[in-house]
Amino acid sequence: MRKAVLPLLALALSGVFVPAAWAQKAPVVVELFTAQGCSSCGKANQVAADLAKDDGVLALTYSVDYWDYLGWKDTFAKPGFAERQRAYAKKFALRDVPTPQVVVAGRVQASGAKAEAVQDLVKTAKRTPLNAPDMEFIGKTRVAVGSGPAPRGGGEVWLVRYDPREQDIAVKRGDNKGQTLVHRNVVRELVKLGPWAGRPKLYRLPTAIGADADLETVILVQGAKGGRILGVLETTKTER
């Protein structure tokens, strides 16, 4: 019989660690970097939307702003999303940021338009064990991250808020003029909560205001500056 586990709030204060093997298996995080002004991104958006239907996958869509110069301002883009992609490009030793790009579990990348290649990477990631720290939301204002092996160079804790709805955007200018592009799990907020060095720690969450209160929240623990993803915590129905 499984033993009772103290809340992670107590663990964070006491330094006690509950083995991550007791936790539910985390989904594979698939991050798509796309743009409404990118002519080859429509197919990638559909690939991400299809992956979002898989319970074992957390597909996140980041709209980047560096295609806006072509005449269509992306309705979801934020500079911070392009900064995240550039961090990955540096980790993968890429000469530039490709669009559309998919990053799987922070470990590997591929063209977002190549559905079979992306699916193969996801299948491999599902078989790859994670030595993840335990994580728990403490009310609606904090999150506790337990202890675990920290990657070389340290780790980071990120908050992601995204819209789970499928949204169709009609593009009126630029390379995709006249097309309607599907979007799913569109990231609206990305906040670095702080560093993680392998020891239990509490992090304060930014307040969700107005429409943001309807977004889904996920916490990612990953290697610093675009490293591999080490842990994933999603809100449950009782926490939403």
C-alpha positions as CSV (number, residue, x, y, z in Angstrom):
1,M,0.0,0.0,0.0
2,R,1.3,3.5,-0.9
3,K,2.2,5.5,2.2
4,A,0.6,8.9,2.8
5,V,2.7,11.8,1.5
6,L,3.1,15.2,3.3
7,P,2.1,18.2,1.2
8,L,5.1,19.7,-0.7
9,L,4.7,22.9,1.2
10,A,5.9,21.1,4.3
11,L,8.6,19.3,2.2
12,A,9.8,22.6,0.9
13,L,10.2,23.9,4.4
14,S,11.7,20.8,5.9
15,G,13.9,19.7,3.0
16,V,12.4,16.3,2.8
17,F,12.1,14.8,-0.6
18,V,9.4,12.4,-1.9
19,P,10.6,10.2,-4.7
20,A,9.3,11.4,-8.1
21,A,8.5,7.8,-9.0
22,W,5.3,8.2,-6.9
23,A,4.1,11.1,-9.1
24,Q,1.9,10.7,-12.2
25,K,3.9,10.5,-15.4
26,A,4.4,13.9,-16.8
27,P,3.3,14.7,-20.4
28,V,5.9,15.3,-23.2
29,V,6.2,19.0,-23.8
30,V,6.1,19.9,-27.4
31,E,6.8,23.6,-28.1
32,L,5.9,25.0,-31.5
33,F,7.4,28.3,-32.6
34,T,5.2,29.7,-35.4
35,A,4.0,32.9,-37.0
36,Q,0.9,33.9,-38.9
37,G,3.1,35.7,-41.5
38,C,5.2,32.6,-42.2
39,S,4.0,30.8,-45.4
40,S,5.0,27.3,-44.2
41,C,3.6,27.6,-40.7
42,G,0.0,26.6,-41.4
43,K,0.8,22.9,-41.7
44,A,2.9,23.1,-38.5
45,N,0.0,24.7,-36.6
46,Q,-2.2,21.8,-37.6
47,V,0.5,19.3,-36.5
48,A,0.5,21.0,-33.0
49,A,-3.3,21.0,-32.9
50,D,-3.4,17.3,-33.6
51,L,-0.8,16.6,-30.9
52,A,-2.8,18.6,-28.4
53,K,-5.4,15.8,-28.5
54,D,-2.9,13.3,-27.1
55,D,-3.2,12.9,-23.3
56,G,0.5,12.1,-23.1
57,V,1.5,15.4,-24.8
58,L,1.4,19.0,-23.7
59,A,1.5,21.0,-27.0
60,L,2.3,24.7,-26.6
61,T,2.1,27.2,-29.4
62,Y,4.3,30.3,-29.3
63,S,3.8,33.0,-31.9
64,V,7.0,34.9,-32.7
65,D,7.1,38.5,-33.8
66,Y,10.0,38.6,-36.3
67,W,7.8,37.8,-39.3
68,D,5.6,40.9,-38.6
69,Y,7.7,43.0,-41.1
70,L,6.1,41.2,-44.0
71,G,2.9,43.2,-43.5
72,W,0.8,41.1,-41.1
73,K,1.2,41.7,-37.3
74,D,0.8,38.3,-35.6
75,T,-2.2,38.6,-33.2
76,F,-0.6,36.4,-30.5
77,A,3.2,37.2,-30.8
78,K,5.3,38.6,-27.9
79,P,9.0,39.3,-27.9
80,G,9.6,36.9,-25.0
81,F,8.5,34.0,-27.1
82,A,11.2,34.7,-29.7
83,E,13.7,35.1,-26.9
84,R,12.9,31.6,-25.7
85,Q,13.3,30.2,-29.3
86,R,16.7,31.9,-29.6
87,A,17.8,30.3,-26.3
88,Y,17.0,26.9,-27.8
89,A,18.8,27.8,-31.1
90,K,21.9,28.5,-29.1
91,K,21.6,25.2,-27.2
92,F,21.2,23.3,-30.4
93,A,24.0,25.2,-32.1
94,L,21.8,26.5,-34.9
95,R,23.0,29.4,-37.0
96,D,19.5,31.0,-36.9
97,V,16.0,30.5,-35.6
98,P,14.0,28.3,-38.1
99,T,10.2,28.8,-38.5
100,P,8.2,26.8,-38.0
101,Q,10.2,24.9,-35.3
102,V,9.2,22.2,-32.8
103,V,11.2,21.5,-29.7
104,V,10.4,18.3,-27.9
105,A,11.0,18.0,-24.2
106,G,13.7,20.7,-24.5
107,R,16.0,18.0,-25.9
108,V,15.6,17.8,-29.6
109,Q,14.2,19.9,-32.4
110,A,12.7,19.5,-35.9
111,S,10.8,21.4,-38.5
112,G,7.2,21.8,-37.3
113,A,5.9,21.1,-40.8
114,K,7.3,17.6,-40.8
115,A,4.6,15.7,-39.0
116,E,6.2,12.3,-39.1
117,A,9.5,13.5,-37.8
118,V,7.8,15.3,-34.9
119,Q,5.7,12.3,-34.1
120,D,8.9,10.1,-34.0
121,L,10.6,12.5,-31.6
122,V,7.5,12.5,-29.4
123,K,7.4,8.7,-29.3
124,T,11.1,8.6,-28.3
125,A,10.5,11.2,-25.6
126,K,7.6,9.2,-24.1
127,R,10.0,6.2,-23.6
128,T,12.6,8.4,-22.0
129,P,12.4,8.3,-18.1
130,L,12.4,11.6,-16.2
131,N,14.1,12.0,-12.8
132,A,11.7,14.9,-12.1
133,P,11.3,16.8,-8.8
134,D,7.9,16.6,-7.1
135,M,5.9,19.8,-7.6
136,E,2.6,21.1,-6.1
137,F,0.5,24.2,-6.3
138,I,0.1,25.8,-2.9
139,G,-3.3,27.6,-3.2
140,K,-3.4,30.0,-6.2
141,T,-0.4,32.1,-5.3
142,R,2.6,29.7,-4.9
143,V,4.2,26.6,-6.3
144,A,6.5,24.2,-4.5
145,V,9.3,22.4,-6.3
146,G,11.0,19.5,-4.5
147,S,14.6,18.4,-4.6
148,G,16.2,16.4,-7.4
149,P,19.3,16.2,-9.6
150,A,20.0,19.7,-11.0
151,P,21.5,19.9,-14.5
152,R,24.9,21.3,-15.2
153,G,24.6,25.0,-15.2
154,G,21.5,24.9,-13.0
155,G,17.8,24.9,-13.6
156,E,15.0,27.4,-14.1
157,V,11.3,27.4,-13.2
158,W,8.9,28.8,-15.7
159,L,5.2,29.6,-15.6
160,V,3.3,29.2,-18.8
161,R,-0.4,30.3,-19.3
162,Y,-2.1,29.3,-22.4
163,D,-5.5,29.3,-24.1
164,P,-6.6,25.7,-24.7
165,R,-9.3,26.6,-27.2
166,E,-8.9,26.0,-30.9
167,Q,-8.9,29.4,-32.7
168,D,-9.0,30.2,-36.4
169,I,-7.3,33.3,-37.5
170,A,-8.0,34.9,-40.9
171,V,-4.9,36.5,-42.2
172,K,-5.5,39.6,-44.3
173,R,-2.0,40.6,-45.4
174,G,1.4,39.2,-46.0
175,D,2.4,35.7,-47.4
176,N,-0.7,34.0,-45.9
177,K,-3.2,36.6,-47.1
178,G,-6.6,35.0,-47.6
179,Q,-5.8,32.0,-45.5
180,T,-7.3,30.9,-42.2
181,L,-4.8,29.4,-39.8
182,V,-5.7,27.1,-37.0
183,H,-4.2,27.7,-33.5
184,R,-4.4,25.5,-30.4
185,N,-2.9,25.9,-26.9
186,V,-1.7,29.4,-27.7
187,V,0.7,30.7,-25.1
188,R,-0.3,34.1,-23.8
189,E,2.0,34.5,-20.8
190,L,5.5,33.2,-20.1
191,V,7.3,34.2,-16.9
192,K,10.5,32.9,-15.4
193,L,9.8,32.4,-11.7
194,G,13.4,31.9,-10.7
195,P,16.4,29.6,-10.6
196,W,16.3,26.0,-9.3
197,A,19.5,24.4,-7.9
198,G,18.1,21.0,-7.0
199,R,16.9,21.9,-3.5
200,P,13.2,22.3,-2.4
201,K,12.0,25.9,-3.0
202,L,8.7,27.9,-3.1
203,Y,8.0,30.3,-5.9
204,R,5.3,33.0,-6.0
205,L,3.0,33.0,-9.0
206,P,2.0,36.2,-10.8
207,T,-1.7,37.1,-10.4
208,A,-4.0,36.2,-13.3
209,I,-6.1,39.2,-14.1
210,G,-9.3,39.4,-16.1
211,A,-9.3,37.2,-19.2
212,D,-6.1,35.6,-18.1
213,A,-8.0,33.9,-15.2
214,D,-9.5,31.6,-17.9
215,L,-6.1,30.4,-19.1
216,E,-4.6,27.0,-18.3
217,T,-1.5,27.2,-16.1
218,V,1.6,24.9,-16.3
219,I,4.9,25.0,-14.5
220,L,8.0,23.8,-16.2
221,V,11.3,23.0,-14.6
222,Q,14.1,22.9,-17.1
223,G,17.8,23.4,-17.6
224,A,18.9,27.0,-17.7
225,K,18.9,28.9,-21.0
226,G,17.0,26.5,-23.1
227,G,17.9,23.2,-21.5
228,R,16.0,19.9,-21.3
229,I,12.7,19.9,-19.5
230,L,13.0,18.1,-16.2
231,G,9.4,18.4,-14.7
232,V,5.9,19.5,-15.7
233,L,3.1,20.5,-13.4
234,E,-0.4,21.2,-14.8
235,T,-3.4,22.5,-13.0
236,T,-6.2,20.0,-12.2
237,K,-9.9,20.6,-12.5
238,T,-10.2,21.4,-8.8
239,E,-7.4,24.0,-9.1
240,R,-8.8,25.9,-12.1
